[in-house]
C-alpha cells in the first residue's frame, strides 16, 4: 500500500511537470513569462479582494504576455470601470481587455 501511494504521487507529479513544460515547448511563452503572468494574475486578484467596490468572486482574471483579460459579471458600469482601473495600475500589465458583462 505504501508503494502504491508513492507511485501514484510520482505519476501525478510527473504528469504535472510534463503538462506544464509542454505549453512552453509549443512556443506559447517562456517559463519566465509564464511565471510573470501568474504573478500578475495573482496581484490583480489580490487587489480585487482588497477593493470593496469590486466583487472578486464574480470576475475571472487571465494573463498572457502581460495582457490581462477580465471576464465575468459586474453589478454596474462603475464596478466594471473600477476593475479595469485596478488591473491597469498593476505592475507588469501591458494591456487590459475588459470583457465584463454588466448584470444588475
C-alpha positions as CSV (number, residue, x, y, z in Angstrom):
1,X,0.0,0.0,0.0
2,X,2.9,2.3,0.8
3,X,4.5,1.7,-2.6
4,X,1.2,2.3,-4.4
5,X,0.8,5.7,-2.7
6,X,4.3,6.7,-3.6
7,X,3.9,5.5,-7.2
8,X,0.6,7.5,-7.5
9,X,2.3,10.6,-6.2
10,X,5.2,10.2,-8.6
11,X,2.8,9.8,-11.5
12,X,0.8,12.9,-10.6
13,X,4.0,14.9,-10.1
14,X,5.4,13.7,-13.4
15,X,2.2,14.5,-15.3
16,X,2.2,18.0,-13.8
17,X,5.8,18.7,-14.8
18,X,5.3,17.3,-18.3
19,X,2.0,19.2,-19.0
20,X,3.4,22.4,-17.7
21,X,6.5,22.0,-19.8
22,X,4.5,21.3,-22.9
23,X,3.0,24.7,-23.0
24,X,6.4,26.3,-23.0
25,X,7.7,23.8,-25.6
26,X,4.9,24.7,-28.0
27,X,6.3,28.2,-28.1
28,X,3.4,29.8,-26.3
29,X,5.7,31.7,-23.9
30,X,8.9,31.2,-21.9
31,X,9.0,29.8,-18.4
32,X,9.9,33.3,-17.1
33,X,7.0,34.9,-18.9
34,X,4.6,32.2,-17.6
35,X,5.8,32.9,-14.0
36,X,5.4,36.7,-14.6
37,X,1.9,36.2,-16.0
38,X,0.9,34.1,-13.0
39,X,2.2,36.7,-10.6
40,X,0.3,39.5,-12.4
41,X,-2.9,37.4,-12.2
42,X,-2.3,36.9,-8.5
43,X,-1.6,40.6,-7.9
44,X,-4.8,41.7,-9.8
45,X,-7.0,39.2,-7.9
46,X,-5.5,40.3,-4.6
47,X,-6.2,44.0,-5.4
48,X,-9.8,43.0,-6.3
49,X,-10.2,41.3,-2.9
50,X,-8.8,44.4,-1.1
51,X,-11.2,46.8,-3.0
52,X,-14.7,46.6,-1.6
53,X,-16.3,48.1,-4.7
54,X,-15.3,45.1,-6.8
55,X,-16.7,41.6,-6.4
56,X,-13.6,39.5,-6.7
57,X,-15.6,36.3,-6.8
58,X,-17.5,37.3,-9.9
59,X,-14.5,38.3,-12.1
60,X,-12.1,35.9,-13.8
61,X,-8.6,37.2,-14.4
62,X,-6.3,35.6,-17.1
63,X,-2.9,36.9,-18.2
64,X,-0.9,36.1,-21.2
65,X,2.3,38.0,-22.1
66,X,1.3,40.9,-19.8
67,X,-2.2,41.3,-21.3
68,X,-4.9,40.9,-18.7
69,X,-8.3,39.6,-19.8
70,X,-11.2,40.3,-17.4
71,X,-14.3,38.2,-17.8
72,X,-17.4,37.5,-15.8
73,X,-20.0,39.8,-14.4
74,X,-20.1,43.3,-12.8
75,X,-23.1,44.7,-10.9
76,X,-22.7,48.2,-12.5
77,X,-20.7,50.1,-15.1
78,X,-18.8,51.7,-12.1
79,X,-17.7,48.3,-10.9
80,X,-16.6,47.3,-14.4
81,X,-14.6,50.5,-14.8
82,X,-13.0,50.1,-11.3
83,X,-11.9,46.6,-12.1
84,X,-10.2,47.8,-15.3
85,X,-8.5,50.7,-13.4
86,X,-7.2,48.3,-10.8
87,X,-5.9,45.9,-13.5
88,X,-4.2,48.7,-15.5
89,X,-2.4,50.0,-12.3
90,X,-0.9,46.6,-11.5
91,X,2.8,46.3,-12.0
92,X,3.7,44.4,-15.2
93,X,0.4,44.9,-17.0
94,X,0.8,46.0,-20.6
95,X,-2.8,45.9,-21.8
96,X,-6.3,45.2,-20.3
97,X,-9.1,43.6,-22.2
98,X,-12.3,44.3,-20.2
99,X,-14.9,41.7,-21.3
100,X,-17.0,42.1,-18.2
101,X,-20.8,42.0,-18.7
102,X,-22.9,44.3,-16.6
103,X,-25.7,42.4,-14.9
104,X,-27.7,44.2,-12.2
